Amino acid sequence: MLRVGVTLLPLIGLTACMVGPDYVRPTIDVGVQFKESPGWKLAQPALANAPREPWWLMYRDSTLTQLMQELNVSNQNIALAEARFRQAVAVTQGARAPLLPSVTATGSATRAGAAGSTSGLSASATNNSYGLSAQATWQIDIWGSVRRNIEATDATELALAADVSGARLTAQTALALAYLQVRVLDEQRRLLTATVDAYQRALKLTQNRYNAGISGQGDVSVARTQLESTRAQLIDLEQQRAIFENAVAVLLGRAPSTFAIKAEKVPLVPPMVPVGLPSELLERRPDVAAAERRTAAANAQIGVATAAWFPNLTLNANAGYRSNDFTQWFTAPAQFWALGPQLAALIFDGGARQAQINQTRAQFDAQVAIYRQTVLTALQEVENAMVQMRVFEQEEAVQRLAVQSAQQSLRLARNQYDQGLIDYLSVAVLETTALNNERTYITLVGNRFAASVRLVASLGGGWSAEDLKRLDDSGNPTTQPSKAVPTN
């Protein structure tokens, strides 16, 4: 046995060798700054390691904060992503098992008999057999196939952890946008309700003027048409609000019939969102991190496929007891053992191994393309959100002036109508114009608010690749049954 062990030591030392390419993150030119960067507040790198608050707190809305807290617990898409992550943790644990020997134990007790004939008389013979053995098998990972597979499963696990954060960020963004639309519609409903009240008073005044012979029947008809048309718009808002409210309910994992958002006035003032450099986006987007980790996993699979070209070395050991007498089962003469290596190599496979290597290389190239496209899409989303923020802010300022001008024109027209200088149709046209301008202004305020939410989401929502690094460094899955999913 000593000679066998000495012979195996150099072979076991070869386990430091791993075939296949070592992973290097694919490069991509992301530019030195965003096109829309001038005038924006830059993120502070010095605060990168500071505790990060949930991103929705910057909107200072207690109802939104409460909904977000419920979302993180009850959303089904998040639950699905977390289940897939736990599955990946188990896969990683299983991938590490071949690094250690597998041991099996077998025990048996057999009673056998045979019939025969002696001098014409029937006779039978019986015998007992008892056995107890243990067998250990260890396939030495000389070429790194097992370790490359661990690299792949570990990278996939981290990719799925990033997917959890991505699913959470997607759900949070959808919730914030749907909730925002509810608040915008509440603001429009307040405007239309006040307008309906004003139009009712205008109709009554016009009716009185008609009864007094000051105004004609046409003025009464115009006032009534204006009132009923605005009422119809107010009714339409109800179904729009219900649709967004139901969307929030489903995001929270609740039946729409059991959920309602109380109408309340919320200041729609978007916060200043700090924007960093394009290169930092690679560390702040969970989808980018997930694509990069899947690229690393694909690279490791090339090593797994390459190792199939080389012979496998397996060390087998077998020991136990075997006896026909139960009382002498564990005595020295009943002992047996065997130890020896086994070297196996596939000589000819018709090109199957090379085809597998070619397949894994193609999968790696495909994953590199996915990673780079994900980065480009992330850059595009940030640029688009920044453009929207800038344009909507400019539109809001111009529209505010339009509202003020329309209201001034309406005041002058009402004075002229009260003096009998113009008919009510002229007033109604200006009232409709003023109402449309105010509704447009509210919509623009909502659009600007929504753009800020999209910008926060496109920047990663405060997430950082450091979350994955801490997760990766949290311990060996073989010694820690589970890893905590990073939250944001």
JOGI-V598180 format. One record per residue. RES is the residue in three letters. PHI is phi in radians with two decimals (* if undefined). PSI is psi as a letter, one per 30 degrees, with the letter a starting at -180 (NA if undefined). NEAR is the number of other ideal C-beta (glycine too) atoms within 10 Angstrom. Layout:
res: [RES:RES]
phi: [PHI:PHI]
psi: [PSI:PSI]
near: [NEAR:NEAR]
This chain:
res: [MET:LEU:ARG:VAL:GLY:VAL:THR:LEU:LEU:PRO:LEU:ILE:GLY:LEU:THR:ALA:CYS:MET:VAL:GLY:PRO:ASP:TYR:VAL:ARG:PRO:THR:ILE:ASP:VAL:GLY:VAL:GLN:PHE:LYS:GLU:SER:PRO:GLY:TRP:LYS:LEU:ALA:GLN:PRO:ALA:LEU:ALA:ASN:ALA:PRO:ARG:GLU:PRO:TRP:TRP:LEU:MET:TYR:ARG:ASP:SER:THR:LEU:THR:GLN:LEU:MET:GLN:GLU:LEU:ASN:VAL:SER:ASN:GLN:ASN:ILE:ALA:LEU:ALA:GLU:ALA:ARG:PHE:ARG:GLN:ALA:VAL:ALA:VAL:THR:GLN:GLY:ALA:ARG:ALA:PRO:LEU:LEU:PRO:SER:VAL:THR:ALA:THR:GLY:SER:ALA:THR:ARG:ALA:GLY:ALA:ALA:GLY:SER:THR:SER:GLY:LEU:SER:ALA:SER:ALA:THR:ASN:ASN:SER:TYR:GLY:LEU:SER:ALA:GLN:ALA:THR:TRP:GLN:ILE:ASP:ILE:TRP:GLY:SER:VAL:ARG:ARG:ASN:ILE:GLU:ALA:THR:ASP:ALA:THR:GLU:LEU:ALA:LEU:ALA:ALA:ASP:VAL:SER:GLY:ALA:ARG:LEU:THR:ALA:GLN:THR:ALA:LEU:ALA:LEU:ALA:TYR:LEU:GLN:VAL:ARG:VAL:LEU:ASP:GLU:GLN:ARG:ARG:LEU:LEU:THR:ALA:THR:VAL:ASP:ALA:TYR:GLN:ARG:ALA:LEU:LYS:LEU:THR:GLN:ASN:ARG:TYR:ASN:ALA:GLY:ILE:SER:GLY:GLN:GLY:ASP:VAL:SER:VAL:ALA:ARG:THR:GLN:LEU:GLU:SER:THR:ARG:ALA:GLN:LEU:ILE:ASP:LEU:GLU:GLN:GLN:ARG:ALA:ILE:PHE:GLU:ASN:ALA:VAL:ALA:VAL:LEU:LEU:GLY:ARG:ALA:PRO:SER:THR:PHE:ALA:ILE:LYS:ALA:GLU:LYS:VAL:PRO:LEU:VAL:PRO:PRO:MET:VAL:PRO:VAL:GLY:LEU:PRO:SER:GLU:LEU:LEU:GLU:ARG:ARG:PRO:ASP:VAL:ALA:ALA:ALA:GLU:ARG:ARG:THR:ALA:ALA:ALA:ASN:ALA:GLN:ILE:GLY:VAL:ALA:THR:ALA:ALA:TRP:PHE:PRO:ASN:LEU:THR:LEU:ASN:ALA:ASN:ALA:GLY:TYR:ARG:SER:ASN:ASP:PHE:THR:GLN:TRP:PHE:THR:ALA:PRO:ALA:GLN:PHE:TRP:ALA:LEU:GLY:PRO:GLN:LEU:ALA:ALA:LEU:ILE:PHE:ASP:GLY:GLY:ALA:ARG:GLN:ALA:GLN:ILE:ASN:GLN:THR:ARG:ALA:GLN:PHE:ASP:ALA:GLN:VAL:ALA:ILE:TYR:ARG:GLN:THR:VAL:LEU:THR:ALA:LEU:GLN:GLU:VAL:GLU:ASN:ALA:MET:VAL:GLN:MET:ARG:VAL:PHE:GLU:GLN:GLU:GLU:ALA:VAL:GLN:ARG:LEU:ALA:VAL:GLN:SER:ALA:GLN:GLN:SER:LEU:ARG:LEU:ALA:ARG:ASN:GLN:TYR:ASP:GLN:GLY:LEU:ILE:ASP:TYR:LEU:SER:VAL:ALA:VAL:LEU:GLU:THR:THR:ALA:LEU:ASN:ASN:GLU:ARG:THR:TYR:ILE:THR:LEU:VAL:GLY:ASN:ARG:PHE:ALA:ALA:SER:VAL:ARG:LEU:VAL:ALA:SER:LEU:GLY:GLY:GLY:TRP:SER:ALA:GLU:ASP:LEU:LYS:ARG:LEU:ASP:ASP:SER:GLY:ASN:PRO:THR:THR:GLN:PRO:SER:LYS:ALA:VAL:PRO:THR:ASN]
phi: [*:-1.08:-1.13:-1.10:-1.11:-1.09:-1.16:-1.41:-0.99:-1.09:-1.20:-1.13:-1.10:-1.24:-1.13:-1.25:-1.52:-2.33:-1.45:1.70:-1.30:-1.33:-1.36:-2.31:-1.04:-1.05:-1.58:-2.73:-1.44:-1.82:1.49:-1.59:-2.78:-1.26:-1.05:-1.64:-1.09:-0.93:1.62:-1.68:-1.33:-1.44:-1.13:-1.64:-1.04:-1.12:-1.69:-1.09:-1.69:-1.33:-1.02:-1.75:-1.41:-0.97:-1.14:-1.29:-1.17:-1.17:-1.55:0.92:-2.20:-1.13:-1.16:-1.07:-1.07:-1.11:-1.14:-1.11:-1.10:-1.22:-1.05:-1.09:-1.71:-1.92:-1.16:-1.32:-1.16:-1.16:-1.06:-1.12:-1.10:-1.16:-1.12:-1.15:-1.14:-1.10:-1.10:-1.15:-1.07:-1.14:-1.11:-1.12:-1.05:-1.15:-1.19:-1.43:-1.01:-1.12:-1.20:-1.98:-1.16:-1.80:-2.17:-2.17:-2.17:-2.35:-2.20:-2.58:-2.46:-2.22:-2.11:-2.26:-2.48:-2.45:-1.59:-2.63:-2.26:-2.28:1.00:1.41:-1.84:-1.29:-2.54:-2.40:-2.18:-2.17:-2.56:-1.92:-2.44:-2.14:-2.52:-2.56:-2.51:-2.30:-2.24:-2.03:-2.25:-2.40:-1.58:-1.21:-1.47:-1.13:-1.71:1.40:-1.06:-1.15:-1.19:-1.15:-1.14:-1.13:-0.98:-1.15:-1.20:-1.16:-1.14:-1.13:-1.04:-1.17:-1.09:-1.25:-1.12:-1.14:-1.09:-1.07:-1.11:-1.14:-1.13:-1.14:-1.15:-1.08:-1.15:-1.10:-1.12:-1.07:-1.12:-1.07:-1.20:-1.15:-1.09:-1.05:-1.09:-1.07:-1.21:-1.12:-1.18:-1.09:-1.14:-1.16:-1.15:-1.08:-1.12:-1.20:-1.11:-1.12:-1.19:-1.05:-1.06:-1.14:-1.21:-1.12:-1.15:-1.13:-1.12:-1.12:-1.13:-1.14:-1.10:-1.13:-1.15:-1.18:-1.11:-1.49:1.40:-1.52:-2.04:-1.64:-1.10:-1.06:-1.13:-1.12:-1.13:-1.11:-1.12:-1.18:-1.05:-1.10:-1.13:-1.20:-1.11:-1.21:-1.06:-1.10:-1.11:-1.14:-1.14:-1.10:-1.09:-1.09:-1.23:-1.11:-1.13:-1.08:-1.10:-1.23:-1.13:-1.14:-1.10:-1.10:-1.04:-1.15:-1.08:-1.50:1.29:-2.10:-1.24:-0.96:-1.21:-1.82:-2.34:-2.68:-1.89:-1.19:-1.23:-2.71:-1.43:-2.15:-1.13:-1.62:-2.03:-1.19:-1.38:-1.37:-1.73:-1.25:-2.09:-1.70:-1.62:-0.98:-1.11:-1.23:-1.10:-1.14:-1.79:-2.06:-1.89:-1.12:-1.22:-1.17:-1.09:-1.12:-1.13:-1.17:-1.19:-1.21:-1.15:-1.09:-1.12:-1.12:-1.12:-1.14:-1.15:-1.09:-1.12:-1.07:-1.20:-1.17:-1.10:-1.15:-1.25:-1.80:-1.20:-1.71:-1.92:-2.10:-1.81:-1.95:-2.39:-2.47:-2.65:2.97:-2.27:-2.54:-2.73:-1.61:-2.10:-1.07:-1.24:-1.94:-1.06:-1.79:-1.47:-1.00:-1.11:-1.54:-1.34:-2.60:-2.71:-2.64:-2.56:-3.11:-1.50:-2.36:-1.96:-2.27:-2.45:-1.45:-1.45:-2.49:-2.32:1.22:1.58:-1.15:-1.16:-1.14:-1.12:-1.16:-1.10:-1.07:-1.14:-1.18:-1.15:-1.15:-1.09:-1.11:-1.06:-1.13:-1.22:-1.07:-1.11:-1.10:-1.06:-1.13:-1.17:-1.10:-1.10:-1.10:-1.11:-1.09:-1.06:-1.08:-1.13:-1.14:-1.05:-1.08:-1.14:-1.18:-1.09:-1.07:-1.04:-1.16:-1.19:-1.14:-1.14:-1.15:-1.07:-1.09:-1.13:-1.18:-1.16:-1.07:-1.15:-1.12:-1.11:-1.09:-1.15:-1.12:-1.17:-1.16:-1.08:-1.16:-1.08:-1.12:-1.15:-1.14:-1.09:-1.13:-1.19:-1.08:-1.52:1.38:-1.47:-2.34:-1.53:-1.26:-1.05:-1.12:-1.17:-1.09:-1.07:-1.23:-1.12:-1.13:-1.08:-1.11:-1.11:-1.08:-1.17:-1.18:-1.15:-1.11:-1.12:-1.08:-1.08:-1.15:-1.06:-1.13:-1.10:-1.15:-1.10:-1.11:-1.10:-1.17:-1.12:-1.12:-1.16:-1.05:-1.16:-1.18:-1.54:1.78:1.10:1.51:-1.30:-2.50:-1.10:-1.06:-1.06:-1.21:-1.12:-1.12:-1.13:-1.17:-1.59:-1.28:2.55:-1.35:-1.01:-1.31:-1.91:-2.05:-1.06:-2.58:-2.07:-1.29:-1.39:-1.13:-1.97:-2.51]
psi: [e:e:e:e:e:e:e:f:e:e:e:e:f:f:f:f:k:k:l:l:k:k:k:k:k:k:l:k:j:f:l:f:l:k:e:g:e:k:f:k:k:k:k:j:f:f:g:e:g:l:k:k:l:k:f:f:f:f:f:h:j:e:e:e:e:e:e:e:e:e:e:f:e:f:k:e:e:e:e:e:e:e:e:e:e:e:e:e:e:e:e:e:e:e:f:f:e:f:f:l:l:k:k:k:k:k:k:l:k:k:k:l:l:k:k:a:k:j:h:f:k:k:l:k:k:l:l:k:k:k:k:k:l:k:k:k:k:j:j:k:i:e:g:g:e:e:e:e:e:e:e:e:e:e:e:e:e:e:e:e:e:e:e:e:e:e:e:e:e:e:e:e:e:e:e:e:e:e:e:e:e:e:e:e:e:e:e:e:e:e:e:e:e:e:e:e:e:e:e:e:e:e:e:e:e:e:e:e:e:e:e:f:g:e:l:l:f:e:e:e:e:e:e:e:e:e:e:e:e:e:e:e:e:e:e:e:e:e:e:e:e:e:e:e:e:e:e:e:e:e:f:g:g:l:k:e:f:g:k:k:k:k:k:l:k:k:k:i:j:k:l:k:j:k:k:a:l:e:e:f:f:f:f:f:k:e:e:e:e:e:e:e:e:f:e:e:e:e:e:e:f:e:e:e:e:e:f:f:f:l:l:k:k:k:k:k:k:k:l:a:k:k:l:f:j:e:f:g:e:g:l:e:f:f:l:l:l:k:k:l:l:k:k:k:k:k:e:k:g:g:g:e:e:e:e:e:e:e:e:e:e:e:e:e:e:e:e:e:e:e:e:e:e:e:e:e:e:e:e:e:e:e:e:e:e:e:e:e:e:e:e:e:e:e:e:e:e:e:e:e:e:e:e:e:e:e:e:e:e:e:e:e:e:e:e:e:e:f:f:g:f:l:l:f:e:e:e:e:e:e:e:e:e:e:e:e:e:e:e:e:e:e:e:e:e:e:e:e:e:e:e:e:e:e:e:e:e:f:g:f:g:g:l:k:f:f:e:e:e:e:e:e:g:f:l:k:f:f:f:j:f:l:k:k:k:k:l:NA]
near: [9:6:7:12:11:9:10:16:8:8:14:15:11:13:16:10:13:19:18:22:12:9:18:9:12:18:8:15:9:17:12:9:15:18:12:18:17:7:7:18:10:12:16:10:10:7:10:14:9:8:5:15:9:15:23:23:13:16:21:12:20:8:14:19:13:10:22:21:12:15:21:15:10:14:22:13:14:24:14:13:22:17:12:14:23:15:12:22:20:14:16:22:18:14:22:18:11:16:14:9:14:11:11:10:9:11:11:10:11:10:9:9:8:9:8:9:8:7:5:5:7:8:10:8:9:8:10:12:14:20:16:17:17:14:16:14:14:18:18:19:23:21:24:23:22:21:23:24:22:23:23:24:22:23:24:22:27:28:24:24:28:29:23:24:27:24:21:25:23:18:22:26:19:19:22:28:18:20:25:23:20:21:23:22:21:19:21:20:17:13:17:22:14:11:22:17:11:14:23:14:12:22:20:11:16:26:15:12:19:18:10:8:7:11:21:14:9:13:23:18:14:22:27:15:13:24:20:12:13:20:16:10:15:16:10:11:16:11:8:15:20:14:14:19:18:16:18:24:18:15:23:20:16:14:10:14:8:8:14:11:17:6:14:9:9:20:9:17:11:22:13:10:21:14:23:22:16:20:12:19:21:21:18:22:31:27:20:22:28:24:24:28:25:24:26:22:23:24:26:26:24:23:24:23:22:23:23:17:14:15:11:17:21:13:19:15:17:16:14:17:18:14:18:12:11:11:8:13:15:12:11:7:8:17:12:12:11:11:14:12:14:12:10:9:9:12:4:6:12:7:9:11:15:14:12:17:19:13:13:21:17:11:18:22:13:12:21:19:13:16:24:16:12:21:22:13:15:22:21:11:17:26:17:15:23:23:14:18:24:15:14:22:15:12:18:16:10:10:19:14:11:17:18:13:13:20:14:12:14:18:12:10:20:16:12:14:23:12:8:10:10:15:15:26:14:14:23:22:15:20:22:16:16:22:21:13:19:21:17:15:22:20:17:20:21:21:20:21:23:22:22:24:24:20:22:24:21:25:24:27:24:16:25:21:21:14:21:23:14:13:18:15:7:13:12:10:22:15:8:12:10:13:20:11:20:22:11:19]
